[in-house]
Amino acid sequence: MQKVILKRLLQLIPTLLVVITFTFAATRLIPGDPVAAMLGEQYDATKVDALREELGLNDPIPVQFGHYLVDILHGDFGDSYYFNTSAMNMIKARLPNTLMLSVTSLCIAILVGVFFGVISARRQSSILDYALTVISLFGVSAPVFWVAIMMVLLFSVNLGWLPSFGMVTIAQGGFVEFLRHIALPCACLAVIPMGTFMRITRSSMIDSLGSDSVRALRARGVSEKSIVWKHALKNALPPILTVVGMQFAGCFAGAVLTENIFSWPGMGTMISSAIDNRDYSLIQATVLVVALAFVIINLITDILYMVINPKGSL
């Protein structure tokens, strides 16, 4: 296991190098001038050249990329052009909000998806199974932005039960208000992974319930409840774990749209603002942090998979 973990860690280097290179190139292809966005109404042609020189934007692209790599190796991710502050400080302020939203959504999706996936497998070919299958297909197919808009129309506009935008911390408005503000964004982000977990759990549980080991447990008189939730579900976990990392990545990606729709102050709204303002440093730092988070989550998923299913990871 230690060799596999070391191999995964070594793979981080080329992966992050590709991300850094691609992000640097992509930011330079964004239409518009970051200096013009910085100056705004105070735009003055005489100031433009001086500011571009100060920021190093007049240097050849390879030189800019070299300076960027050297800065990263020294732990310097640059300053936001538009907000005139450290890009990493802005990420540190916004990342906890996005993690809170993404992790909570993923946990809800796992709990609900696995539970109904098991129920669907136990009632295979029943009306309940068909109904849950349709729900899971809807969850997998529904676009995030459409789900968000429908939820706002239903729960905020028509029923008036939940707020449609903003974030309130427990310290600001109490636990109830915190739950009311996080409910819609979390439910929206949980829909797609929940459908995925339902489908994978159902398929894996059907195979597990039909295995020889489960037949042996039934022959020994072990209760059906214990067989399903203790033995069969444990055997069905490896396929479920393999998609946890991808679904976390999906929640993170979906947060870009969801946070903008619900005005949630996280990484999604920040990177949208950075793109609008051609803020190269902030875009590059944000994408790099997100890519690093994805790689770490996938590494943790691989380790959990090896712990649960050592033979399958060899």
JOWO-V32747 format. One record per run of one state. SS is the DSSP state (h for helix, s for strand, l for the rest). FROM is the first residue (numbers start at 0). LEN is the number of residues. If there is no record, write none. Layout:
# JOWO-V32747
ss:SS from:FROM len:LEN
ss:SS from:FROM len:LEN
This chain:
# JOWO-V32747
ss:l from:0 len:1
ss:h from:1 len:28
ss:l from:29 len:4
ss:h from:33 len:9
ss:l from:42 len:2
ss:h from:44 len:11
ss:l from:55 len:5
ss:h from:60 len:13
ss:l from:73 len:5
ss:s from:78 len:1
ss:l from:79 len:6
ss:s from:85 len:1
ss:h from:86 len:36
ss:l from:122 len:4
ss:h from:126 len:15
ss:l from:141 len:2
ss:h from:143 len:15
ss:l from:158 len:11
ss:h from:169 len:40
ss:l from:209 len:2
ss:h from:211 len:8
ss:l from:219 len:4
ss:h from:223 len:19
ss:l from:242 len:1
ss:h from:243 len:19
ss:l from:262 len:4
ss:h from:266 len:10
ss:l from:276 len:3
ss:h from:279 len:29
ss:l from:308 len:2
ss:h from:310 len:3
ss:l from:313 len:1
